Amino acid sequence: MGGAVGILDEDIGRVRESTDIVAVISQYTQLKRVGQRWSGLCPFHSEKSPSFSVNSSEGLYHCFGCKASGDAITFLREKEGLDFVGAVEMLANKAGITLRYTDHDEGEGRKHHARLFEVTEAAATWYQERLKSSPDAAAARSYLRGRGFTAEEVAHYRIGWAPDGWDLMVKALKISRADLESSGLGFQNKAGRLQDFFRARILFPIMDERSRVIGFGGRKMPDSEGAKYQNSRDNELYHKSKALYGLNWAKADAVNAGEIVICEGYTDVIGFGRAGIPRAIATCGTALTEEHVKMLKRFTRRLVLAYDADDAGQAAADRVYAWERTHDIEVAVVALPEGTDPDELARTSPELLQEAVRSARPFLDFRVDRVLAGADFRSAEARTRAADAALEVVAEHPDELVRDQYVMQVADTCRVDAGLLRERLKKVRAQPRAQKQAEAPHGRNRSTRQAGSDRSDRPDSWSTGEPMPQEQPDQGGGGPPEFADSAGTGVPEPPEAVRDGAETEALRLALQHPELVQAFLQPELFTHPTVRQAYELIGTQESLALVVSSAPPEVAALLVRLSVEPSEAESLDVLGRLATEVGRSVLRELEAEARSSPDPLAYAASITWLKVTLDQLRSPKAEVEILSQSLAWLADRRRVTEQG
């Protein structure tokens, strides 16, 4: 039978059975045994007290803080940014299991990609060795030493050298034309010869979150011809709108610190690491995209921009605010000293770089402050101009409450009336966008950066030089998302939240100690639809992990949470509370039916019996026989009611 995304169900089951979830998770956080469970600090969010629990027997985990939950496959998908098949393959490799695919073409495609990764890895190793020992790399080694790179850094970041030859790498590694072109390492030139893509450049391998080489960024030597930077072209492994340099090194510290730093270049990433901030990454020759944001959200909610937010125009600001709302993230900005970049600060004043990151401010706060920082407040006219300039920036934000707080801040700074500013803000927001852009004051000029800065001709972090593709929210649809009120039409009502009580306690016992309650429980005793569905799914698969993998999200989350959450409650106490809750509900139904019935006496016997039973259930030591009879009767009553 075919499994999810083309892997046989049998093989997925073998992987699950062979995986020690404690061993998998222990690579990311320290776990300690507490009774029958394992506990530790959550690897998905920053916390000081352990709220993360693992049920090793069922192969499930749950965090009571951030609510993350699932099995080993889910864990690797979230931590490593993998799809389902990728996570299964990663676990299968560790367990020595050969996977079979239902789709032969898909299986061949996976093998093809695996071969391309072998090719890019071989190329990265070859380039590294050239930098380390080849005579033609002497100038590159001297340049890197002059820029402050240590031998340890060169080795850690796998920096290499592409020699100035047409086909030295192709010949050395004997790569086929198909693999050469598919991996972006070379091409067939007009003369029909295979040619290396990179020549006479210092190379920075770009890796995915699993440390697999997907492409390269090449920097020319100072006196060489050509563009300063040359990245791999988009190919089967490398897509610049998704690639993030350094994510493989940054993700662990990003999880621990609760933030990730986004900068402009490879040397900036290395500079941050040199300064003791290893959670920095860089985009690869493109502006930050929604694909990047989605990937980074897997590791942290806080994105810290370490490049010039003054250059962000209206469209870029719209994207930032849309991402904050759509993906529930927070975007902050690092204020770097004028004319400096992270690479330089890491070499000259690492403590200043650390303080700049610690002091990162919300995106809008940073932009308003920069507008007002150079303002003249000596006259009423000057203060008004400053307030108007700040309002242009504040007006970009889609949230009225956020805008109003900044209006008060601007009013206080410029010593003007907040009420008048609110009126002016309405007029600014009512203006057509083209008019606002024409009238808006310009930000600082990039020419203020120091001559010789390695950022001087890097791709603009806000604009690719091409029309920006429309970023879309997860729901699809063109253009930036419209932020309608939740009460608007077309927005489905969320399911009623599951509150802990007798029903969830009974479900917990059914999961953890079924032998104590299975003789008493029936589906009709559970009134909340999510709890009932969860109870009905128990035992329908060979393991709870399989149940969870196929259950609706809200049901799966409930099952995982209750399976790892310890309970001190006595089974008879829980059953007694459940019988009492259901009994009171049924009693209200019976009394209402009796009042509206032409023959109320027909309900008298049931009402009397139920009242007596509820009195008996109030006893702390209600007899097992009473519990059994009452629960069975109540389940039968509910079943008749449901059948109409």
C-alpha positions as CSV (number, residue, x, y, z in Angstrom):
1,M,0.0,0.0,0.0
2,G,1.3,3.5,-0.9
3,G,2.5,5.7,1.9
4,A,2.5,9.5,2.2
5,V,4.4,11.2,-0.6
6,G,5.4,8.0,-2.3
7,I,7.0,6.0,0.5
8,L,5.5,2.6,1.3
9,D,3.5,2.5,4.5
10,E,5.5,-0.6,5.6
11,D,8.8,1.3,5.4
12,I,7.5,4.3,7.2
13,G,6.3,2.0,10.0
14,R,9.7,0.3,10.1
15,V,11.4,3.7,10.4
16,R,9.1,4.7,13.3
17,E,9.6,1.4,15.1
18,S,13.4,1.6,14.7
19,T,13.7,5.2,15.9
20,D,14.6,6.1,19.4
21,I,12.9,9.5,19.8
22,V,14.9,10.2,23.0
23,A,18.1,9.8,21.1
24,V,16.9,12.0,18.3
25,I,15.7,14.8,20.5
26,S,18.8,14.6,22.8
27,Q,20.9,15.9,19.9
28,Y,19.1,19.3,20.3
29,T,18.3,19.5,24.1
30,Q,19.3,17.6,27.2
31,L,16.6,15.2,28.5
32,K,16.3,13.7,32.0
33,R,14.1,10.8,33.0
34,V,11.2,11.8,35.3
35,G,9.1,8.7,36.1
36,Q,7.9,7.1,32.9
37,R,8.6,10.2,30.9
38,W,11.6,12.3,29.8
39,S,11.8,16.0,30.4
40,G,13.9,18.9,29.3
41,L,14.1,22.5,28.0
42,C,12.1,22.9,24.9
43,P,14.2,23.0,21.7
44,F,11.6,25.1,19.9
45,H,11.4,28.1,22.2
46,S,13.6,29.8,24.8
47,E,12.7,28.9,28.4
48,K,14.3,28.6,31.8
49,S,12.1,25.9,33.4
50,P,11.6,22.6,31.5
51,S,8.2,22.3,29.9
52,F,9.1,19.7,27.2
53,S,8.0,16.1,27.7
54,V,8.8,13.0,25.8
55,N,6.9,9.7,25.9
56,S,9.5,7.2,24.7
57,S,7.2,4.2,24.6
58,E,4.8,5.9,22.2
59,G,7.5,7.9,20.4
60,L,5.8,11.2,21.0
61,Y,6.7,14.6,22.4
62,H,4.8,17.7,23.7
63,C,5.8,21.1,25.0
64,F,3.4,22.6,27.5
65,G,4.8,26.0,26.8
66,C,4.7,26.6,23.0
67,K,2.4,23.5,22.4
68,A,4.8,21.9,19.9
69,S,4.0,18.2,19.6
70,G,4.4,15.2,17.3
71,D,6.7,12.2,16.7
72,A,10.3,11.9,15.6
73,I,9.3,12.7,12.0
74,T,7.5,15.8,13.0
75,F,10.4,16.8,15.2
76,L,12.9,16.7,12.4
77,R,10.6,18.4,10.0
78,E,10.3,21.4,12.4
79,K,14.0,21.5,13.5
80,E,15.6,20.8,10.2
81,G,13.1,22.4,7.9
82,L,12.5,19.1,6.0
83,D,9.5,17.8,4.2
84,F,7.9,14.5,5.3
85,V,10.0,12.4,2.9
86,G,13.2,14.2,3.8
87,A,12.6,13.5,7.6
88,V,11.8,9.9,7.0
89,E,14.9,9.5,4.8
90,M,17.1,11.1,7.5
91,L,15.8,8.7,10.1
92,A,16.0,5.8,7.7
93,N,19.7,6.6,7.0
94,K,20.4,6.5,10.7
95,A,18.6,3.2,11.2
96,G,20.2,1.6,8.1
97,I,16.8,1.1,6.4
98,T,16.5,1.2,2.6
99,L,13.3,2.9,1.6
100,R,11.0,1.8,-1.2
101,Y,9.0,4.3,-3.2
102,T,5.6,3.7,-4.7
103,D,6.5,5.9,-7.6
104,H,9.6,4.6,-9.5
105,D,10.2,8.1,-11.0
106,E,10.1,9.7,-7.6
107,G,12.6,7.1,-6.2
108,E,14.9,7.8,-9.1
109,G,14.5,11.5,-8.6
110,R,15.6,11.1,-5.0
111,K,18.6,9.1,-6.1
112,H,19.4,11.8,-8.7
113,H,19.4,14.5,-6.0
114,A,21.5,12.4,-3.7
115,R,24.1,12.1,-6.5
116,L,24.0,15.9,-7.1
117,F,24.7,16.4,-3.4
118,E,27.7,14.1,-3.7
119,V,28.9,16.1,-6.7
120,T,28.6,19.5,-4.9
121,E,30.3,18.0,-1.8
122,A,33.2,16.7,-3.8
123,A,33.5,20.1,-5.5
124,A,33.5,21.9,-2.1
125,T,36.2,19.6,-0.8
126,W,38.3,20.1,-3.9
127,Y,38.0,23.9,-3.7
128,Q,39.0,23.7,0.0
129,E,42.1,21.8,-0.8
130,R,43.1,24.2,-3.6
131,L,42.9,27.1,-1.1
132,K,44.9,25.2,1.5
133,S,47.8,24.0,-0.6
134,S,47.8,25.1,-4.2
135,P,50.5,27.6,-5.3
136,D,48.0,29.5,-7.4
137,A,45.9,30.2,-4.3
138,A,48.8,32.0,-2.5
139,A,47.3,35.5,-3.2
140,A,43.9,34.3,-2.0
141,R,45.5,33.0,1.2
142,S,47.3,36.3,1.7
143,Y,44.1,38.3,1.1
144,L,42.1,36.3,3.7
145,R,44.9,36.6,6.3
146,G,44.9,40.4,5.6
147,R,41.1,40.4,6.2
148,G,41.6,38.8,9.6
149,F,40.5,35.2,8.7
150,T,42.1,32.6,10.8
151,A,42.9,29.1,9.7
152,E,40.2,27.8,12.0
153,E,37.6,30.1,10.4
154,V,38.6,29.1,6.9
155,A,38.3,25.4,7.8
156,H,35.0,25.9,9.7
157,Y,33.3,27.8,6.9
158,R,34.9,25.6,4.3
159,I,36.2,28.5,2.3
160,G,37.8,27.5,-1.0
161,W,39.6,28.7,-4.1
162,A,38.5,28.3,-7.7
163,P,41.6,28.5,-9.9
164,D,41.9,30.6,-13.0
165,G,41.5,27.7,-15.5
166,W,38.7,26.8,-17.9
167,D,38.1,23.2,-16.8
168,L,40.4,22.3,-13.9
169,M,37.6,21.2,-11.5
170,V,35.7,19.4,-14.2
171,K,38.7,17.3,-15.2
172,A,39.8,16.7,-11.7
173,L,36.5,15.3,-10.5
174,K,35.4,13.8,-13.9
175,I,31.8,15.2,-13.6
176,S,29.4,14.3,-16.3
177,R,27.8,17.1,-18.4
178,A,24.4,16.3,-17.0
179,D,25.5,16.5,-13.3
180,L,27.7,19.5,-14.0
181,E,24.8,21.5,-15.4
182,S,22.2,20.2,-12.9
183,S,24.4,21.2,-10.0
184,G,25.3,24.6,-11.4
185,L,29.1,23.8,-11.2
186,G,29.7,24.2,-14.9
187,F,28.3,24.2,-18.5
188,Q,29.2,23.3,-22.0
189,N,30.7,26.3,-23.8
190,K,30.3,27.3,-27.4
191,A,33.3,25.1,-28.4
192,G,31.5,22.1,-27.0
193,R,33.9,21.7,-24.0
194,L,32.8,21.4,-20.4
195,Q,33.8,24.5,-18.5
196,D,33.9,25.4,-14.8
197,F,31.4,28.0,-13.7
198,F,33.7,29.6,-11.1
199,R,37.2,30.8,-12.0
200,A,39.7,32.9,-10.0
201,R,37.4,33.4,-7.1
202,I,37.4,32.8,-3.3
203,L,34.5,30.5,-2.8
204,F,32.0,30.3,0.1
205,P,30.0,27.1,0.0
206,I,26.2,27.7,0.5
207,M,24.6,24.9,2.4
208,D,21.1,23.9,3.3
209,E,19.9,23.5,6.9
210,R,21.3,19.9,6.9
211,S,24.8,21.2,5.9
212,R,24.5,19.8,2.4
213,V,26.3,21.9,-0.2
214,I,23.7,23.4,-2.6
215,G,25.8,26.2,-4.3
216,F,28.6,28.7,-3.9
217,G,29.2,32.3,-3.6
218,G,32.4,33.6,-5.3
219,R,34.3,36.8,-4.5
220,K,36.9,38.0,-7.0
221,M,40.3,39.1,-5.9
222,P,40.7,42.9,-5.4
223,D,42.6,43.5,-8.7
224,S,40.7,41.1,-10.8
225,E,38.1,41.9,-13.5
226,G,34.4,41.2,-13.4
227,A,31.7,41.6,-10.8
228,K,32.8,41.5,-7.2
229,Y,30.3,38.7,-6.3
230,Q,29.2,35.8,-8.4
231,N,26.6,33.3,-7.0
232,S,25.6,29.9,-8.4
233,R,22.8,30.1,-10.9
234,D,19.4,28.7,-9.9
235,N,19.5,25.0,-10.5
236,E,18.0,21.7,-9.1
237,L,19.6,22.2,-5.7
238,Y,20.0,26.0,-5.4
239,H,17.2,28.6,-5.5
240,K,18.4,32.0,-4.5
241,S,14.9,33.0,-3.2
242,K,15.1,30.2,-0.7
243,A,18.8,29.8,0.0
244,L,20.2,31.3,3.2
245,Y,24.0,31.3,3.8
246,G,24.9,30.1,7.3
247,L,21.6,28.7,8.4
248,N,23.2,25.3,9.0
249,W,25.5,26.9,11.6
250,A,23.1,29.5,12.9
251,K,20.0,27.5,13.7
252,A,21.0,26.0,17.0
253,D,22.0,29.4,18.5
254,A,18.9,31.0,17.0
255,V,16.7,28.5,18.9
256,N,18.5,29.1,22.1
257,A,18.6,32.9,21.8
258,G,15.1,33.2,20.4
259,E,16.2,35.3,17.4
260,I,18.2,35.1,14.2
261,V,20.3,37.9,12.7
262,I,20.0,38.6,8.9
263,C,22.8,40.4,7.2
264,E,24.0,41.2,3.7
265,G,27.0,39.1,3.0
266,Y,29.0,36.0,3.7
267,T,31.8,37.9,5.5
268,D,29.2,39.6,7.7
269,V,28.0,36.2,8.8
270,I,31.5,35.1,9.6
271,G,32.1,38.4,11.4
272,F,29.1,37.9,13.6
273,G,30.4,34.4,14.5
274,R,33.8,35.9,15.3
275,A,32.1,38.4,17.6
276,G,30.4,35.6,19.5
277,I,27.0,35.8,17.7
278,P,26.8,32.6,15.7
279,R,23.1,33.0,14.9
280,A,23.7,35.2,11.8
281,I,22.7,34.3,8.2
282,A,22.7,36.1,4.9
283,T,20.5,36.1,1.8
284,C,22.2,35.1,-1.4
285,G,22.1,38.0,-3.8
286,T,18.4,38.7,-3.4
287,A,16.1,40.6,-1.1
288,L,14.6,38.8,1.9
289,T,11.6,36.9,0.6
290,E,8.5,35.3,2.1
291,E,10.1,31.9,1.4
292,H,13.0,32.9,3.7
293,V,10.6,34.1,6.4
294,K,8.7,30.8,6.3
295,M,11.9,28.9,6.7
296,L,13.3,31.1,9.5
297,K,10.0,30.9,11.4
298,R,10.7,27.2,12.0
299,F,13.6,28.3,14.3
300,T,12.5,31.6,15.9
301,R,9.8,34.3,15.8
302,R,12.2,37.2,16.0
303,L,14.1,38.3,12.9
304,V,16.8,40.9,13.5
305,L,17.9,42.9,10.4
306,A,21.5,43.9,10.4
307,Y,21.4,46.0,7.2
308,D,20.2,49.5,6.4
309,A,16.5,49.8,7.0
310,D,16.6,53.4,6.0
311,D,16.7,52.2,2.4
312,A,13.4,50.3,2.8
313,G,10.7,51.9,0.7
314,Q,6.9,51.7,1.0
315,A,6.7,48.3,-0.8
316,A,9.4,46.8,1.4
317,A,7.8,48.1,4.6
318,D,4.5,46.7,3.4
319,R,6.1,43.3,3.1
320,V,7.6,43.4,6.6
321,Y,4.3,44.4,8.2
322,A,2.4,41.7,6.2
323,W,4.9,39.1,7.3
324,E,4.6,40.1,10.9
325,R,0.8,39.6,10.7
326,T,0.6,36.6,8.4
327,H,3.5,34.6,10.0
328,D,3.3,35.9,13.6
329,I,6.9,37.1,13.6
330,E,8.7,40.2,15.0
331,V,11.1,42.1,12.8
332,A,13.7,44.3,14.6
333,V,16.6,46.3,13.2
334,V,20.2,46.7,14.4
335,A,21.5,50.3,14.4
336,L,25.1,50.0,13.2
337,P,27.5,52.9,13.7
338,E,27.5,55.2,10.6
339,G,29.8,53.9,7.8
340,T,30.5,50.5,9.3
341,D,29.5,46.9,8.6
342,P,29.4,43.8,10.8
343,D,32.6,42.3,9.3
344,E,34.6,45.4,10.1
345,L,33.1,45.8,13.6
346,A,33.8,42.2,14.4
347,R,37.5,42.9,13.7
348,T,37.8,46.3,15.4
349,S,35.1,46.5,18.1
350,P,33.3,43.2,18.7
351,E,31.7,44.5,21.9
352,L,30.0,47.3,19.9
353,L,28.5,44.7,17.5
354,Q,27.2,42.7,20.5
355,E,25.7,45.7,22.0
356,A,24.1,46.7,18.7
357,V,22.4,43.3,18.4
358,R,21.2,43.5,22.1
359,S,19.7,46.9,21.4
360,A,17.9,46.0,18.2
361,R,14.6,47.9,18.0
362,P,11.3,47.1,16.3
363,F,11.2,47.9,12.6
364,L,8.9,50.9,12.7
365,D,10.5,52.2,15.9
366,F,13.9,52.2,14.2
367,R,12.6,54.0,11.1
368,V,10.7,56.7,13.0
369,D,13.8,57.3,15.2
370,R,16.0,57.7,12.1
371,V,13.6,60.3,10.6
372,L,13.6,62.3,13.8
373,A,17.3,61.9,14.6
374,G,18.3,64.4,12.1
375,A,15.4,66.8,12.5
376,D,15.5,70.4,13.6
377,F,13.3,71.2,16.6
378,R,14.3,74.8,17.1
379,S,11.2,76.3,15.5
380,A,7.5,75.5,15.3
381,E,7.8,75.2,11.5
382,A,10.8,72.8,11.8
383,R,9.0,70.6,14.4
384,T,6.0,70.4,12.1
385,R,8.1,69.3,9.2
386,A,9.7,66.7,11.3
387,A,6.3,65.4,12.5
388,D,5.1,65.3,8.9
389,A,8.1,63.3,7.9
390,A,7.6,60.8,10.7
391,L,3.9,60.5,9.9
392,E,4.8,59.3,6.4
393,V,6.6,56.4,8.0
394,V,4.0,55.7,10.7
395,A,1.2,55.7,8.0
396,E,2.7,52.6,6.4
397,H,1.8,50.3,9.3
398,P,-1.5,48.4,8.9
399,D,-2.4,48.2,12.6
400,E,-4.3,51.2,13.9
401,L,-3.3,50.6,17.5
402,V,0.4,50.5,16.6
403,R,0.0,53.7,14.5
404,D,-1.6,55.5,17.4
405,Q,1.1,54.7,19.8
406,Y,3.7,56.1,17.4
407,V,1.6,59.2,16.8
408,M,1.8,59.9,20.6
409,Q,5.5,59.2,20.5
410,V,6.0,61.6,17.6
411,A,3.8,64.2,19.2
412,D,5.9,64.1,22.4
413,T,9.2,64.3,20.5
414,C,8.1,67.1,18.2
415,R,6.1,68.9,21.0
416,V,2.9,69.0,18.9
417,D,-0.7,68.1,19.7
418,A,-1.4,64.4,19.3
419,G,-5.0,65.0,18.3
420,L,-3.9,67.2,15.4
421,L,-1.4,64.6,14.3
422,R,-4.1,62.0,14.3
423,E,-6.1,64.1,11.9
424,R,-3.0,64.7,9.7
425,L,-2.3,60.9,9.7
426,K,-5.8,60.2,8.3
427,K,-5.1,62.6,5.4
428,V,-1.7,60.9,4.8
429,R,-3.2,57.5,4.7
430,A,-5.9,58.7,2.3
431,Q,-3.4,59.9,-0.2
432,P,-2.7,57.7,-3.3
433,R,0.5,55.8,-2.9
434,A,2.2,57.4,-5.9
435,Q,1.6,60.8,-4.4
436,K,3.0,59.8,-1.0
437,Q,6.1,58.3,-2.5
438,A,6.7,61.5,-4.5
439,E,6.3,63.7,-1.5
440,A,8.2,61.4,1.0
441,P,11.6,62.5,2.3
442,H,14.5,60.5,1.2
443,G,16.5,58.3,3.6
444,R,20.3,58.5,4.1
445,N,22.4,58.0,1.0
446,R,24.4,54.8,0.8
447,S,27.4,56.8,-0.2
448,T,28.0,57.5,3.5
449,R,29.4,54.1,3.9
450,Q,33.2,53.9,4.2
451,A,35.1,53.6,0.9
452,G,36.5,50.1,0.6
453,S,33.7,48.6,2.7
454,D,32.9,45.1,1.5
455,R,29.3,46.1,1.2
456,S,29.9,48.7,-1.5
457,D,28.5,46.8,-4.4
458,R,26.5,44.0,-2.8
459,P,23.0,43.4,-3.9
460,D,20.5,45.7,-2.3
461,S,18.9,44.0,0.6
462,W,15.5,45.7,-0.2
463,S,15.5,45.6,-4.0
464,T,16.9,43.0,-6.4
465,G,17.1,45.5,-9.2
466,E,14.2,43.7,-10.8
467,P,10.4,44.0,-10.2
468,M,9.8,42.3,-6.8
469,P,7.6,39.2,-7.1
470,Q,4.4,39.5,-5.2
471,E,4.8,37.9,-1.8
472,Q,1.7,36.0,-0.9
473,P,0.4,34.7,2.4
474,D,0.0,31.0,3.0
475,Q,-3.7,31.2,1.9
476,G,-2.7,32.1,-1.6
477,G,-4.0,35.1,-3.6
478,G,-2.3,37.9,-5.4
479,G,-0.6,40.9,-3.8
480,P,0.0,41.7,-0.2
481,P,-2.6,40.1,2.2
482,E,-5.7,42.1,3.2
483,F,-6.0,42.1,7.0
484,A,-9.8,41.8,7.4
485,D,-11.4,41.7,10.9
486,S,-11.9,38.1,12.2
487,A,-15.7,38.8,12.2
488,G,-15.6,39.4,8.4
489,T,-17.4,37.0,6.0
490,G,-15.6,34.0,4.7
491,V,-13.5,33.5,7.9
492,P,-14.4,30.1,9.4
493,E,-15.1,30.0,13.1
494,P,-12.3,28.3,15.1
495,P,-13.3,25.1,16.9
496,E,-14.2,25.4,20.5
497,A,-11.2,25.1,22.7
498,V,-10.8,21.9,24.7
499,R,-10.8,22.7,28.4
500,D,-9.3,20.3,30.8
501,G,-11.8,18.6,32.9
502,A,-13.3,15.2,33.5
503,E,-13.5,14.4,29.8
504,T,-9.8,15.1,29.2
505,E,-8.8,13.3,32.4
506,A,-10.8,10.2,31.2
507,L,-9.2,10.4,27.8
508,R,-5.7,10.7,29.4
509,L,-6.4,7.5,31.4
510,A,-7.6,5.8,28.3
511,L,-4.3,6.6,26.7
512,Q,-2.0,5.9,29.6
513,H,-3.8,3.3,31.6
514,P,-6.5,1.8,29.4
515,E,-6.8,-1.3,31.6
516,L,-8.3,0.9,34.4
517,V,-11.1,2.6,32.4
518,Q,-11.8,0.7,29.2
519,A,-14.6,-1.3,30.8
520,F,-16.4,1.9,31.7
521,L,-16.0,4.3,28.8
522,Q,-18.0,4.7,25.6
523,P,-17.8,7.4,22.9
524,E,-21.2,8.9,23.8
525,L,-19.8,10.0,27.2
526,F,-17.6,12.5,25.5
527,T,-19.5,15.7,24.6
528,H,-16.7,17.8,23.1
529,P,-16.3,16.8,19.4
530,T,-12.5,16.9,19.5
531,V,-12.2,14.8,22.7
532,R,-14.8,12.3,21.3
533,Q,-13.0,11.9,18.0
534,A,-9.7,11.4,19.8
535,Y,-11.3,8.7,22.0
536,E,-12.8,7.0,19.0
537,L,-9.4,6.9,17.2
538,I,-7.5,5.2,20.1
539,G,-6.7,1.6,19.1
540,T,-7.6,2.0,15.4
541,Q,-3.9,1.8,14.5
542,E,-1.0,-0.4,15.6
543,S,0.5,2.5,17.6
544,L,-0.5,5.9,18.9
545,A,2.1,7.5,16.6
546,L,0.3,6.2,13.6
547,V,-3.0,7.5,15.0
548,V,-1.5,10.9,15.5
549,S,0.0,11.0,12.0
550,S,-3.4,10.6,10.3
551,A,-5.6,12.5,12.8
552,P,-6.8,16.1,12.2
553,P,-4.4,18.7,13.7
554,E,-6.5,19.6,16.8
555,V,-7.1,15.9,17.6
556,A,-3.5,15.0,17.1
557,A,-2.3,17.8,19.3
558,L,-4.7,16.7,22.1
559,L,-3.6,13.0,21.9
560,V,0.1,13.9,22.0
561,R,-0.4,16.3,24.9
562,L,-2.4,13.9,27.0
563,S,-0.1,11.0,26.2
564,V,3.0,12.7,27.7
565,E,1.3,14.7,30.4
566,P,1.5,12.8,33.8
567,S,-1.6,12.5,35.9
568,E,-1.9,11.8,39.6
569,A,-5.7,11.4,39.5
570,E,-7.3,8.2,40.7
571,S,-9.3,6.4,38.0
572,L,-12.4,6.0,40.1
573,D,-12.4,9.7,41.0
574,V,-12.1,10.6,37.3
575,L,-14.9,8.3,36.3
576,G,-17.1,9.6,39.1
577,R,-16.6,13.2,38.0
578,L,-17.3,12.2,34.4
579,A,-20.5,10.5,35.4
580,T,-21.6,13.5,37.4
581,E,-20.9,16.0,34.6
582,V,-22.7,13.9,32.0
583,G,-25.5,13.1,34.4
584,R,-26.2,16.7,35.2
585,S,-26.3,17.5,31.5
586,V,-28.7,14.7,30.8
587,L,-30.9,15.6,33.8
588,R,-31.3,19.2,32.4
589,E,-32.3,17.7,29.0
590,L,-34.9,15.3,30.6
591,E,-36.4,18.1,32.7
592,A,-36.7,20.4,29.6
593,E,-38.3,17.6,27.6
594,A,-40.8,16.9,30.4
595,R,-41.8,20.5,30.6
596,S,-42.6,20.6,26.9
597,S,-44.2,17.2,26.7
598,P,-48.0,16.5,26.8
599,D,-47.2,13.5,29.0
600,P,-44.6,14.8,31.6
601,L,-45.2,11.8,33.8
602,A,-43.5,9.6,31.2
603,Y,-40.2,11.1,32.2
604,A,-40.7,10.8,36.0
605,A,-39.0,7.5,36.5
606,S,-35.9,8.4,34.6
607,I,-35.6,11.8,36.3
608,T,-36.1,10.3,39.8
609,W,-33.5,7.5,39.1
610,L,-31.0,10.0,37.8
611,K,-31.3,12.3,40.8
612,V,-30.8,9.4,43.2
613,T,-27.8,8.3,41.2
614,L,-26.2,11.7,41.2
615,D,-26.7,11.9,45.0
616,Q,-24.8,8.6,45.3
617,L,-22.0,9.8,43.1
618,R,-21.4,12.7,45.4
619,S,-19.9,10.2,47.9
620,P,-16.0,10.2,47.7
621,K,-16.2,6.4,47.7
622,A,-18.9,5.8,45.2
623,E,-19.2,2.0,44.5
624,V,-17.8,0.6,41.3
625,E,-21.1,-0.9,40.5
626,I,-22.9,2.4,40.7
627,L,-20.3,4.0,38.5
628,S,-20.6,1.2,35.9
629,Q,-24.4,1.3,35.9
630,S,-24.6,5.1,35.7
631,L,-22.1,5.4,32.9
632,A,-23.7,2.7,30.8
633,W,-27.2,4.2,31.3
634,L,-25.9,7.7,30.4
635,A,-24.2,6.4,27.3
636,D,-27.3,4.6,26.1
637,R,-29.4,7.7,26.7
638,R,-27.0,9.9,24.7
639,R,-27.0,7.2,21.9
640,V,-30.8,7.3,21.7
641,T,-30.7,11.1,21.6
642,E,-28.1,11.2,18.8
643,Q,-30.1,8.7,16.7
644,G,-33.1,11.0,17.0
